[in-house]
């Protein structure tokens, strides 16, 4: 079923045509103004002073405005004269937007008998909109309430005043009808513009002795109002062309925590887990076999949000409490005063990185930015703790803490059940409290609800679904736990495997909802984890083995701590069932997502970006820039557990070679990942030239990033990267 879903999602997507090299002048946006004598320009020079003429002046050269106004026109098909006589002319003009302003003459009774057949007005209006919807340009339609009849106009005769007094209530009735038509039309590209109030309190803008037709100033006021609406509609249409982007981020998910093999072979761990939706996404998209994040969570998330390497933004360990470091004590080292308070959208907050975050750029471009799940961007009582402050329109479930109080709705997603600090309680999910629902499912339901709302509003959306799964404390997802336990799996590992499968179901539910909303051809999906899988503690079985064949896990500079599963899918662009082996690092997501959204040359506060867009990789192209590009990791901190590659360190990967420097031991490790993915054979002594070259590269990068370093507890010496050791 999953495979069929994705088959129908993607079968009709086409690869874009080759780019056109001939420079062509941009097509003007054609505006058709349809209406009665107020559109035609009665009482003024229609070529220069009618509202369509003034509209052209206000909109300028990118637009072409044409006047289809008819004096005395009614909307009624049976009326004389009526606008239907110019419908074909409007069609031939091939407009991109049509402004309809009618209704004034439909209030006329007596000889013309328009009001006597007003019951036809609504059906005829719907018919007109439907006719215009079939124009090949698929124009947007703005329907206007008619301008007011102003009894305060100077010089009205007794008979003229009596005529207007009779017709004015009828006009208000038609305004109400037109509002209903706008609400009830089935065509999504129809909007309402209130023109009725424009002249209401400005009798000086009406032609003397008339009370209906504007003078030159009145026509200009109408034009300014219409111009504002047109710009809004055109901006909305432009935004609708921007792709939706879903970033699906999993917490602590290892490279091997999936049935999808990201290596060259299917392993025993791949056969352990059930992730059919990841598999289906990989079939229509691209797997990245060398995708990297930081070794712990907050540095990854800040790099993702800013495009900066951790050495530069200095949020190098996980954050929680204001001004409080989570570094564990170390017998040999003291640690730098790093940015323990995380990211800040405002300057002057102590120990933060002041930066403009990814969603703020997208927000500026017209995106609806949705945050659901774990945030962990900033410490308690700082602006960065709330995702709304860094550019998200919506925040559900995100706060300062990096783990959930509980995964169970019956426990209110609270840490009270384990007598832990309530700072871990997941916010904004009170509707699920006391219910038999797993946190992963609750967040998925909220994400889909927000996606539905964005689609209804017609906004492109950026959905950042950042799951708390599969972070501790592990819990039994009742949907899947028993089947893993029955297979003979360790109870703790059965909990973990069930949480992985629940995460995968969330991915499937998100993708199904994209399809339900008709957005499957316009939604880019990016799947990634925030660091390597937990393996040092809190897992069942033997420590440091849960990411095999990779060494170690979360907190480690070894591949098990930093290499992560990643899948990308750009409908109609990404080659199906493809594999990319070029290295990608977490800060690359920032420029990539902005480029996908059509945002060019983003300027980060401070003027420096470390990330490199991988859009060309998603397109199936090779990227020569990446082949010798160094990837840098900097962790001048102490996470806590002991194990392979765990400890204060800095690392660089360039090509197949990877160098790690451990500050406490003053030791290098050098691995050839092409031949030794498990990082078993330290080649630092065998290849001193390569070691020195990479040490220099690492040192130079950290120097230009103004990175911080630990110091020796005894001597106070600041420890940097030596260019070589014996």
C-alpha positions as CSV (number, residue, x, y, z in Angstrom):
1,X,0.0,0.0,0.0
2,X,2.8,2.4,0.9
3,X,4.6,1.8,-2.4
4,X,1.3,2.4,-4.3
5,X,0.8,5.7,-2.5
6,X,4.2,6.9,-3.6
7,X,3.7,5.5,-7.1
8,X,0.6,7.6,-7.6
9,X,2.3,10.5,-6.0
10,X,5.2,10.6,-8.4
11,X,4.3,8.9,-11.6
12,X,3.1,12.1,-13.3
13,X,6.0,14.3,-12.2
14,X,8.3,15.3,-15.1
15,X,11.9,16.2,-15.3
16,X,12.2,19.9,-16.0
17,X,13.1,20.9,-19.6
18,X,16.6,22.2,-20.4
19,X,17.1,25.8,-19.4
20,X,16.5,28.4,-22.1
21,X,19.6,30.5,-22.8
22,X,17.9,33.3,-24.9
23,X,17.2,36.3,-22.8
24,X,13.6,37.4,-23.2
25,X,11.7,40.4,-21.8
26,X,9.5,39.4,-19.0
27,X,5.8,39.1,-19.9
28,X,3.6,41.9,-18.6
29,X,0.9,41.0,-16.1
30,X,-2.4,41.7,-18.0
31,X,-5.3,43.2,-16.0
32,X,-8.8,43.3,-17.4
33,X,-11.2,45.8,-15.7
34,X,-14.8,44.9,-16.3
35,X,-17.7,47.0,-15.2
36,X,-20.2,49.8,-15.8
37,X,-19.8,53.5,-16.4
38,X,-17.7,53.9,-13.2
39,X,-15.2,51.5,-14.8
40,X,-15.5,53.1,-18.2
41,X,-14.7,56.6,-16.7
42,X,-17.9,58.5,-17.0
43,X,-17.7,62.3,-16.4
44,X,-13.9,62.4,-16.9
45,X,-11.4,61.8,-19.7
46,X,-11.5,57.9,-19.8
47,X,-8.0,57.7,-21.4
48,X,-6.2,59.5,-18.6
49,X,-8.6,59.9,-15.6
50,X,-10.7,56.7,-15.4
51,X,-9.8,54.3,-12.7
52,X,-8.2,51.8,-15.1
53,X,-6.1,54.6,-16.6
54,X,-5.0,55.6,-13.1
55,X,-4.5,52.0,-12.2
56,X,-2.0,51.6,-15.0
57,X,-0.1,54.6,-13.7
58,X,0.0,53.2,-10.1
59,X,1.0,49.7,-11.1
60,X,3.7,50.8,-13.7
61,X,5.5,49.0,-16.5
62,X,5.3,45.4,-15.3
63,X,1.5,45.5,-15.8
64,X,-0.8,46.1,-18.8
65,X,-4.3,47.4,-17.8
66,X,-7.2,47.3,-20.3
67,X,-10.6,48.9,-19.7
68,X,-13.7,46.8,-20.6
69,X,-16.2,49.1,-18.9
70,X,-19.6,49.7,-20.5
71,X,-21.8,52.7,-19.6
72,X,-25.1,51.6,-18.0
73,X,-24.0,47.9,-17.9
74,X,-25.7,45.4,-15.7
75,X,-24.4,42.0,-14.7
76,X,-27.7,40.3,-15.6
77,X,-27.7,38.3,-18.8
78,X,-31.2,39.6,-19.6
79,X,-30.2,43.2,-18.8
80,X,-29.6,45.9,-21.4
81,X,-26.8,46.7,-21.9
82,X,-24.9,43.9,-20.1
83,X,-21.2,43.0,-19.7
84,X,-21.7,39.7,-21.4
85,X,-21.2,41.4,-24.7
86,X,-17.5,41.9,-23.9
87,X,-16.8,38.5,-22.4
88,X,-15.2,37.2,-25.6
89,X,-13.1,40.3,-25.8
90,X,-11.9,39.7,-22.3
91,X,-11.1,36.1,-23.2
92,X,-9.1,37.2,-26.3
93,X,-7.1,39.6,-24.1
94,X,-5.8,36.5,-22.1
95,X,-5.7,38.4,-18.8
96,X,-3.8,37.2,-15.7
97,X,-6.3,39.0,-13.4
98,X,-9.8,40.3,-13.9
99,X,-11.4,43.1,-11.7
100,X,-15.2,43.0,-11.8
101,X,-17.1,46.0,-10.5
102,X,-20.8,45.8,-11.1
103,X,-24.1,46.2,-9.3
104,X,-24.9,49.9,-9.4
105,X,-27.1,49.6,-12.5
106,X,-28.8,46.4,-11.2
107,X,-30.5,48.6,-8.6
108,X,-32.5,50.4,-11.4
109,X,-36.2,49.6,-11.7
110,X,-38.9,51.0,-14.0
111,X,-38.2,51.1,-17.7
112,X,-35.0,48.9,-17.6
113,X,-36.5,46.5,-15.0
114,X,-33.1,45.3,-13.7
115,X,-34.2,45.2,-10.0
116,X,-37.4,43.4,-11.0
117,X,-35.3,40.3,-12.0
118,X,-32.6,40.6,-9.3
119,X,-33.2,37.0,-8.2
120,X,-31.1,36.1,-11.3
121,X,-28.1,38.2,-10.1
122,X,-26.4,35.5,-8.0
123,X,-26.6,32.7,-10.6
124,X,-25.4,35.0,-13.4
125,X,-22.4,36.2,-11.3
126,X,-21.4,32.6,-10.7
127,X,-21.8,31.9,-14.4
128,X,-19.6,34.8,-15.2
129,X,-16.8,33.7,-12.8
130,X,-17.1,30.2,-14.2
131,X,-16.7,31.5,-17.8
132,X,-13.6,33.4,-16.8
133,X,-12.1,30.4,-15.0
134,X,-11.9,28.6,-18.4
135,X,-9.6,31.2,-20.0
136,X,-6.2,29.5,-20.7
137,X,-4.3,31.9,-18.5
138,X,-6.5,30.8,-15.5
139,X,-6.8,34.4,-14.3
140,X,-7.4,35.4,-10.7
141,X,-10.7,37.2,-10.3
142,X,-11.3,40.1,-8.0
143,X,-15.0,40.8,-7.4
144,X,-15.8,44.2,-6.0
145,X,-18.7,45.6,-4.0
146,X,-20.0,48.6,-6.0
147,X,-19.0,52.1,-4.9
148,X,-21.4,54.0,-2.6
149,X,-24.2,56.3,-3.5
150,X,-23.4,59.4,-1.6
151,X,-26.4,61.5,-0.7
152,X,-24.1,64.3,0.8
153,X,-22.8,65.1,-2.7
154,X,-23.2,68.9,-3.3
155,X,-25.9,70.1,-5.6
156,X,-28.2,67.0,-5.7
157,X,-31.6,67.9,-7.1
158,X,-34.8,66.7,-5.2
159,X,-35.6,64.1,-7.9
160,X,-32.0,62.8,-8.0
161,X,-31.9,62.5,-4.2
162,X,-35.2,60.6,-4.2
163,X,-33.9,58.3,-6.8
164,X,-30.7,57.5,-4.8
165,X,-32.6,57.1,-1.6
166,X,-34.7,54.4,-3.3
167,X,-31.7,52.6,-4.8
168,X,-29.3,52.9,-1.9
169,X,-30.8,50.0,0.3
170,X,-30.9,47.9,-2.9
171,X,-27.2,48.6,-3.4
172,X,-26.4,47.5,0.2
173,X,-28.4,44.3,-0.5
174,X,-26.3,43.6,-3.5
175,X,-23.1,44.3,-1.6
176,X,-24.2,41.6,0.9
177,X,-24.9,39.2,-2.1
178,X,-21.5,39.9,-3.6
179,X,-19.8,39.0,-0.3
180,X,-21.7,35.8,-0.2
181,X,-20.7,35.0,-3.8
182,X,-17.1,35.6,-2.9
183,X,-17.4,33.2,0.1
184,X,-19.2,30.5,-1.7
185,X,-17.4,30.4,-5.1
186,X,-15.8,27.0,-5.8
187,X,-12.9,28.8,-7.7
188,X,-10.0,29.3,-5.3
189,X,-8.6,32.2,-7.3
190,X,-11.5,34.5,-6.5
191,X,-11.1,37.3,-3.9
192,X,-13.3,40.1,-2.6
193,X,-12.5,43.8,-2.7
194,X,-14.6,46.2,-0.7
195,X,-15.0,49.3,-2.9
196,X,-18.2,50.4,-1.3
197,X,-16.5,52.3,1.6
198,X,-13.9,54.1,-0.6
199,X,-16.1,57.1,-1.5
200,X,-18.7,56.8,1.3
201,X,-17.3,59.6,3.5
202,X,-15.8,61.7,0.8
203,X,-18.5,63.6,-1.1
204,X,-15.8,65.9,-2.4
205,X,-14.7,62.9,-4.6
206,X,-18.1,62.7,-6.3
207,X,-19.2,64.6,-9.4
208,X,-21.4,67.5,-8.3
209,X,-25.1,67.0,-8.7
210,X,-24.5,63.3,-9.4
211,X,-23.9,61.3,-6.2
212,X,-22.7,58.1,-8.0
213,X,-20.0,58.9,-10.5
214,X,-16.6,59.9,-9.1
215,X,-14.6,62.9,-10.2
216,X,-10.9,62.7,-11.0
217,X,-9.8,62.5,-7.4
218,X,-12.5,59.8,-6.7
219,X,-11.3,57.7,-9.6
220,X,-7.7,57.9,-8.3
221,X,-8.9,56.8,-4.9
222,X,-10.5,53.7,-6.5
223,X,-7.4,53.0,-8.5
224,X,-5.2,53.1,-5.4
225,X,-7.5,50.7,-3.6
226,X,-7.6,48.3,-6.6
227,X,-3.8,48.5,-7.1
228,X,-3.2,47.5,-3.5
229,X,-5.4,44.4,-4.0
230,X,-3.8,43.5,-7.2
231,X,-0.3,43.6,-5.7
232,X,-1.6,41.4,-2.8
233,X,-3.1,38.8,-5.2
234,X,0.0,38.8,-7.5
235,X,2.2,38.2,-4.5
236,X,0.0,35.4,-3.3
237,X,0.1,33.8,-6.7
238,X,3.9,34.1,-6.8
239,X,4.0,32.5,-3.3
240,X,1.8,29.7,-4.5
241,X,4.4,28.8,-7.1
242,X,7.0,28.4,-4.4
243,X,7.4,24.7,-3.3
244,X,6.2,23.5,0.1
245,X,9.1,22.1,2.1
246,X,8.9,19.4,4.8
247,X,11.9,18.9,6.9
248,X,11.4,15.7,8.9
249,X,14.0,15.5,11.7
250,X,14.5,12.5,14.0
251,X,16.2,12.7,17.3
252,X,19.1,10.3,18.0
253,X,18.4,8.0,15.1
254,X,21.4,6.1,14.0
255,X,22.6,5.3,10.5
256,X,21.5,1.7,10.9
257,X,18.2,2.3,12.7
258,X,16.2,1.5,9.6
259,X,15.3,-1.2,7.1
260,X,16.8,1.1,4.5
261,X,20.5,0.3,3.9
262,X,22.6,3.5,3.6
263,X,25.7,1.4,3.1
264,X,26.7,-0.9,0.3
265,X,25.0,-3.9,1.9
266,X,22.0,-4.8,3.9
267,X,23.1,-5.5,7.5
268,X,21.6,-7.5,10.4
269,X,20.5,-4.2,12.0
270,X,18.7,-3.2,8.8
271,X,16.8,-6.5,9.0
272,X,15.9,-5.7,12.6
273,X,13.9,-2.6,12.0
274,X,10.7,-2.0,10.0
275,X,10.6,1.3,8.2
276,X,8.5,0.8,5.0
277,X,7.8,4.5,4.6
278,X,11.4,5.4,4.6
279,X,11.9,2.7,2.0
280,X,9.1,4.1,-0.1
281,X,10.6,7.6,0.0
282,X,14.0,6.2,-0.9
283,X,12.4,4.5,-4.0
284,X,11.2,7.8,-5.4
285,X,14.0,10.0,-4.0
286,X,17.7,10.0,-3.2
287,X,19.6,8.4,-0.4
288,X,22.7,10.2,0.9
289,X,25.3,7.7,2.2
290,X,27.7,10.3,3.6
291,X,25.4,12.7,5.4
292,X,26.7,14.2,8.7
293,X,25.5,16.1,11.7
294,X,27.1,17.1,15.0
295,X,27.7,14.5,17.6
296,X,25.0,15.9,20.0
297,X,21.7,17.7,19.4
298,X,21.8,21.5,20.1
299,X,24.9,22.2,17.9
300,X,23.2,20.4,15.0
301,X,20.0,22.3,15.4
302,X,21.7,25.7,15.6
303,X,23.8,24.9,12.5
304,X,20.6,23.8,10.7
305,X,18.9,27.1,11.6
306,X,21.9,29.4,10.8
307,X,24.1,27.8,8.2
308,X,27.0,28.1,10.5
309,X,29.5,25.5,11.6
310,X,29.5,24.8,15.4
311,X,33.0,26.1,15.6
312,X,31.7,29.5,14.5
313,X,28.3,29.7,16.3
314,X,29.9,28.3,19.5
315,X,26.8,26.4,20.6
316,X,29.0,23.3,20.9
317,X,27.1,21.3,23.5
318,X,23.5,20.8,24.5
319,X,21.6,23.7,26.1
320,X,19.0,23.9,28.8
321,X,19.3,26.4,31.7
322,X,20.1,30.0,31.3
323,X,23.8,30.7,31.8
324,X,24.4,27.0,32.8
325,X,26.9,24.7,31.1
326,X,26.0,21.0,30.7
327,X,29.7,20.0,30.3
328,X,30.6,17.1,32.7
329,X,33.6,17.7,34.9
330,X,36.9,16.5,33.4
331,X,40.0,15.5,35.4
332,X,42.4,17.2,32.9
333,X,40.6,19.9,31.1
334,X,38.6,23.1,31.7
335,X,36.2,24.1,29.0
336,X,35.6,27.4,27.3
337,X,32.8,29.9,27.9
338,X,30.7,28.6,25.0
339,X,27.2,29.8,24.0
340,X,25.3,27.9,26.6
341,X,22.1,30.0,25.9
342,X,21.9,28.9,22.3
343,X,20.6,31.0,19.4
344,X,19.1,34.5,19.8
345,X,17.1,36.6,17.3
346,X,18.0,39.8,19.2
347,X,21.5,41.1,20.0
348,X,22.9,41.6,23.4
349,X,21.8,38.3,25.0
350,X,24.8,36.9,26.9
351,X,26.4,33.7,25.6
352,X,24.2,33.4,22.6
353,X,24.8,33.4,18.8
354,X,23.0,36.4,17.4
355,X,21.7,35.2,14.0
356,X,18.8,35.3,11.6
357,X,17.2,31.8,11.7
358,X,16.1,29.8,8.7
359,X,12.3,30.2,9.3
360,X,12.7,34.0,9.5
361,X,14.1,34.1,5.9
362,X,11.2,31.9,4.7
363,X,8.7,34.0,6.6
364,X,9.9,37.1,4.8
365,X,9.4,35.2,1.5
366,X,5.7,34.6,2.2
367,X,6.0,31.1,3.7
368,X,3.8,29.8,6.6
369,X,6.4,28.5,8.9
370,X,5.3,25.6,11.1
371,X,7.3,24.1,14.0
372,X,6.1,20.9,15.6
373,X,8.1,18.9,18.1
374,X,11.4,19.3,19.7
375,X,13.1,22.7,19.5
376,X,16.2,22.9,21.7
377,X,17.5,26.1,20.1
378,X,17.9,28.2,23.2
379,X,18.1,28.0,27.0
380,X,15.2,28.7,29.4
381,X,14.3,32.3,29.9
382,X,16.0,33.4,26.7
383,X,14.3,34.5,23.4
384,X,15.6,31.5,21.5
385,X,13.7,29.1,23.7
386,X,10.5,29.8,21.9
387,X,10.5,28.9,18.1
388,X,8.1,31.7,17.4
389,X,10.8,34.2,18.3
390,X,13.1,32.9,15.6
391,X,10.6,33.0,12.8
392,X,8.1,30.3,13.1
393,X,4.4,31.3,12.8
394,X,3.3,28.3,14.7
395,X,5.0,26.3,17.5
396,X,3.5,23.1,18.9
397,X,5.6,21.1,21.4
398,X,8.8,23.1,21.2
399,X,10.7,24.6,24.1
400,X,14.1,24.7,25.8
401,X,14.3,21.1,26.8
402,X,15.9,18.5,24.5
403,X,13.9,15.5,25.6
404,X,10.3,14.7,26.5
405,X,9.1,14.2,30.0
406,X,7.2,11.2,28.7
407,X,6.1,9.7,25.4
408,X,2.7,8.8,26.8
409,X,-0.5,10.8,26.7
410,X,-1.7,8.9,29.8
411,X,1.2,10.5,31.6
412,X,0.5,13.9,30.1
413,X,3.9,13.8,28.3
414,X,5.2,14.9,31.7
415,X,8.3,13.9,33.7
416,X,6.2,13.7,36.9
417,X,5.9,9.9,36.6
418,X,9.7,9.5,37.0
419,X,9.9,12.3,39.7
420,X,12.1,14.3,37.3
421,X,12.2,18.1,36.8
422,X,9.1,19.3,35.1
423,X,11.2,21.4,32.7
424,X,11.0,18.3,30.5
425,X,7.2,18.4,30.2
426,X,6.2,18.8,26.5
427,X,4.0,21.9,26.1
428,X,1.0,22.7,24.0
429,X,-0.5,19.2,23.9
430,X,-3.1,19.5,26.6
431,X,-5.8,18.1,24.3
432,X,-4.0,14.7,24.4
433,X,-3.5,14.6,28.2
434,X,-4.9,11.5,29.8
435,X,-5.4,9.8,26.4
436,X,-3.9,6.6,25.1
437,X,-1.8,8.3,22.5
438,X,1.9,8.2,21.9
439,X,3.8,11.5,21.6
440,X,5.0,10.7,18.0
441,X,1.4,10.3,16.9
442,X,0.1,13.4,18.7
443,X,2.8,15.5,17.0
444,X,2.0,14.0,13.6
445,X,-1.7,14.8,14.0
446,X,-0.9,18.4,14.9
447,X,1.5,18.7,12.0
448,X,-1.1,17.5,9.5
449,X,-3.7,19.9,11.0
450,X,-1.3,22.8,10.5
451,X,-0.5,21.6,6.9
452,X,-4.2,21.5,6.1
453,X,-4.6,25.1,7.4
454,X,-1.7,26.3,5.2
455,X,-3.2,24.7,2.1
456,X,-6.6,26.2,2.9
457,X,-5.1,29.6,3.2
458,X,-3.1,29.1,-0.1
459,X,0.2,29.8,1.5
460,X,3.4,27.8,0.7
461,X,4.5,26.1,3.9
462,X,7.7,25.1,5.6
463,X,6.9,22.2,8.0
464,X,9.7,21.5,10.4
465,X,8.5,18.3,12.1
466,X,11.2,17.6,14.7
467,X,10.3,14.4,16.6
468,X,11.4,13.7,20.2
469,X,11.6,10.1,19.1
470,X,13.9,8.2,19.5
471,X,15.4,10.1,22.5
472,X,15.3,8.7,26.0
473,X,13.3,8.0,28.1
474,X,12.2,5.0,26.0
475,X,8.6,4.0,26.2
476,X,6.5,1.1,24.9
477,X,4.6,2.2,21.8
478,X,1.7,-0.2,22.2
479,X,1.1,-0.3,18.4
480,X,4.4,-2.1,17.8
481,X,6.2,-3.1,21.0
482,X,4.8,-6.5,21.6
483,X,5.7,-7.8,18.1
484,X,9.4,-7.0,18.7
485,X,9.3,-8.4,22.2
486,X,7.7,-11.6,20.8
487,X,10.6,-11.9,18.4
488,X,13.0,-12.4,21.3
489,X,14.4,-8.9,21.4
490,X,15.7,-7.4,24.6
491,X,12.8,-5.4,26.3
492,X,14.7,-2.1,26.1
493,X,15.6,-2.7,22.4
494,X,12.0,-3.7,21.7
495,X,10.9,-0.3,23.0
496,X,13.5,1.4,20.8
497,X,12.5,-0.6,17.7
498,X,8.8,0.2,18.3
499,X,9.6,3.9,18.6
500,X,11.5,3.7,15.3
501,X,8.5,2.1,13.6
502,X,6.2,4.7,15.1
503,X,8.4,7.4,13.7
504,X,8.3,5.8,10.3
505,X,4.5,5.7,10.5
506,X,4.6,9.4,11.1
507,X,6.5,9.9,7.9
508,X,3.9,7.9,6.0
509,X,1.1,9.9,7.5
510,X,2.7,13.2,6.6
511,X,3.3,12.1,3.0
512,X,-0.3,10.7,2.7
513,X,-1.6,14.1,3.9
514,X,0.5,15.9,1.4
515,X,-1.2,13.8,-1.3
516,X,-4.6,14.3,0.2
517,X,-4.1,18.0,0.0
518,X,-3.1,17.8,-3.7
519,X,0.4,19.0,-2.9
520,X,2.4,16.0,-3.9
521,X,3.9,17.6,-7.0
522,X,4.9,20.8,-5.1
523,X,6.3,19.5,-1.9
524,X,9.9,18.8,-1.2
525,X,10.7,16.2,1.5
526,X,14.0,16.2,3.4
527,X,14.6,13.4,6.0
528,X,17.5,13.5,8.4
529,X,18.6,12.7,12.0
530,X,20.3,15.2,14.4
531,X,23.2,13.0,15.4
532,X,24.3,9.4,15.4
533,X,22.3,6.8,17.3
534,X,22.5,6.4,21.1
535,X,24.9,3.6,22.0
536,X,27.0,4.6,25.0
537,X,24.4,4.2,27.6
538,X,20.7,3.7,28.0
539,X,20.5,0.9,25.4
540,X,20.1,-2.8,25.8
541,X,22.9,-5.2,24.8
542,X,26.6,-4.4,24.4
543,X,27.5,-0.6,24.5
544,X,29.0,1.1,21.4
545,X,27.6,-1.6,19.0
546,X,24.2,-0.2,17.9
547,X,25.4,1.5,14.8
548,X,27.6,-1.2,13.4
549,X,29.5,-1.4,11.1
550,X,30.1,2.2,12.2
551,X,32.0,2.7,15.4
552,X,30.5,4.1,18.6
553,X,27.4,6.4,18.6
554,X,26.0,9.7,19.9
555,X,28.6,12.0,21.5
556,X,31.5,10.4,19.5
557,X,33.7,11.8,16.8
558,X,33.6,8.4,15.2
559,X,31.3,7.8,12.3
560,X,28.6,6.2,14.6
561,X,28.3,9.6,16.4
562,X,28.1,11.9,13.4
563,X,26.9,10.0,10.3
564,X,23.2,10.0,9.9
565,X,20.4,8.6,7.6
566,X,19.3,11.2,5.0
567,X,16.8,11.1,2.1
568,X,15.8,13.9,-0.2
569,X,12.9,14.1,-2.6
570,X,12.2,16.9,-5.0
571,X,9.2,16.0,-7.2
572,X,9.9,15.8,-10.9
573,X,13.6,16.7,-10.3
574,X,15.3,14.1,-8.1
575,X,16.3,10.9,-10.0
576,X,14.2,8.0,-8.7
577,X,15.8,5.4,-6.4
578,X,19.2,7.2,-6.6
579,X,22.2,7.2,-4.3
580,X,24.5,10.2,-3.6
581,X,27.9,9.4,-2.0
582,X,29.1,13.0,-1.9
583,X,29.4,14.3,1.7
584,X,26.8,16.6,3.1
585,X,26.9,18.2,6.5
586,X,24.1,19.7,8.6
587,X,24.8,23.4,8.0
588,X,24.3,22.7,4.3
589,X,20.5,22.4,4.9
590,X,20.2,26.2,5.5
591,X,21.3,27.4,2.1
592,X,19.7,24.4,0.4
593,X,16.2,25.1,1.8
594,X,16.5,28.8,1.0
595,X,17.6,28.0,-2.6
596,X,14.7,25.6,-3.0
597,X,12.4,28.3,-1.8
598,X,13.7,30.7,-4.4
599,X,15.6,32.9,-1.9
600,X,18.9,33.8,-3.4
601,X,22.1,35.0,-1.7
602,X,20.8,35.0,1.9
603,X,22.9,37.3,4.1
604,X,23.5,35.9,7.6
605,X,24.2,38.3,10.4
606,X,28.0,38.6,10.4
607,X,28.1,38.0,6.7
608,X,29.5,34.4,6.8
609,X,27.9,31.1,5.8
610,X,29.6,27.8,6.2
611,X,26.9,25.7,4.6
612,X,27.0,24.8,0.9
613,X,23.7,24.1,-1.0
614,X,23.1,20.6,-2.2
615,X,20.3,21.4,-4.6
616,X,22.5,20.3,-7.5
617,X,22.9,16.9,-5.8
618,X,19.1,16.6,-5.5
619,X,19.0,17.3,-9.3
620,X,21.3,14.3,-9.9
621,X,24.3,16.4,-10.8
622,X,27.9,16.0,-9.6
623,X,29.2,18.9,-7.5
624,X,33.0,19.4,-8.0
625,X,33.1,21.8,-5.1
626,X,32.4,19.0,-2.6
627,X,35.1,16.5,-3.6
628,X,37.9,18.2,-1.7
629,X,35.8,20.4,0.6
630,X,36.8,19.8,4.2
631,X,34.0,18.9,6.7
632,X,34.7,20.2,10.2
633,X,33.5,19.0,13.6
634,X,34.4,20.9,16.8
635,X,33.5,19.6,20.2
636,X,35.6,21.3,22.9
637,X,33.3,19.9,25.6
638,X,32.8,16.8,27.7
639,X,29.5,14.9,27.0
640,X,30.0,12.4,29.8
641,X,30.0,8.7,28.9
642,X,33.3,6.9,27.9
643,X,33.7,5.0,24.7
644,X,35.4,5.0,21.3
645,X,35.8,8.6,19.9
646,X,34.0,10.1,22.9
647,X,35.6,13.1,24.5
648,X,36.7,16.7,23.7
649,X,37.9,16.7,20.1
650,X,38.0,18.3,16.7
651,X,37.8,16.5,13.4
652,X,38.1,17.0,9.7
653,X,37.1,14.9,6.8
654,X,38.5,15.6,3.3
655,X,38.0,13.1,0.6
656,X,38.3,9.6,2.1
657,X,40.6,10.7,4.9
658,X,39.4,11.7,8.4
659,X,41.5,13.1,11.2
660,X,40.5,13.4,14.8
661,X,42.4,15.2,17.5
662,X,41.7,14.5,21.2
663,X,42.5,17.4,23.5
664,X,42.9,15.4,26.7
665,X,45.2,12.7,25.3
666,X,47.0,15.1,22.8
667,X,46.4,12.4,20.3
668,X,45.6,12.1,16.6
669,X,43.5,9.4,14.9
670,X,43.7,9.1,11.1
671,X,41.4,6.8,9.1
672,X,40.8,6.0,5.5
673,X,37.0,5.7,5.4
674,X,37.0,4.3,1.9
675,X,38.9,1.2,3.2
676,X,38.1,1.3,6.9
677,X,34.6,2.5,7.5
678,X,34.6,0.9,11.0
679,X,37.6,3.1,12.0
680,X,39.6,0.3,13.3
681,X,43.0,1.1,11.9
682,X,44.6,4.3,13.1
683,X,47.0,5.3,10.3
684,X,48.4,8.5,11.9
685,X,51.9,7.0,12.2
686,X,51.9,5.4,8.8
687,X,50.9,8.6,6.9
688,X,52.5,11.6,8.7
689,X,52.2,13.8,5.6
690,X,48.5,13.3,5.3
691,X,48.1,13.8,9.1
692,X,50.0,17.1,9.0
693,X,48.1,18.3,6.0
694,X,44.7,17.6,7.6
695,X,45.9,19.0,10.9
696,X,46.8,22.3,9.2
697,X,43.5,22.4,7.4
698,X,41.6,21.8,10.6
699,X,43.7,24.4,12.5
700,X,43.3,27.0,9.8
701,X,39.5,26.5,9.6
702,X,39.1,26.8,13.4
703,X,41.3,29.9,13.5
704,X,39.3,31.8,10.8
705,X,36.1,30.7,12.6
706,X,37.4,32.1,15.8
707,X,36.7,28.8,17.5
708,X,37.1,28.2,21.3
709,X,39.4,25.6,22.8
710,X,39.6,23.8,26.1
711,X,42.5,24.5,28.5
712,X,44.8,22.4,30.6
713,X,43.6,22.2,34.2
714,X,47.1,22.2,35.7
715,X,49.0,24.7,33.5
716,X,46.1,26.9,32.2
717,X,47.5,26.4,28.7
718,X,44.9,26.9,25.9
719,X,45.0,23.8,23.7
720,X,44.7,24.2,20.0
721,X,45.3,21.8,17.1
722,X,49.0,21.0,16.7
723,X,50.2,20.6,13.1
724,X,51.6,17.3,14.0
725,X,52.6,15.0,16.8
726,X,55.2,12.2,17.0
